[in-house]
């Protein structure tokens, strides 16, 4: 019996532009990071949300890959 490990939302360390928030969200949901970045740019309140997530999401460590 195989136990599936739940993935945790983290900041990306390999495909980031600023803090890795959008890339981390994209990796979590298995989608392209460009779509998440466009969504964050197009929504006015998302700038505040981005910075909140940038300081509260943990970094993805190599042991979690």
ABEGO torsion letter per residue (X at the ends): XBBBBBBBBBBBAABBABAGAAAAAAAAAGBBAAAAAAAAAABAAAAAAAAAAAAABBBBBAAAX
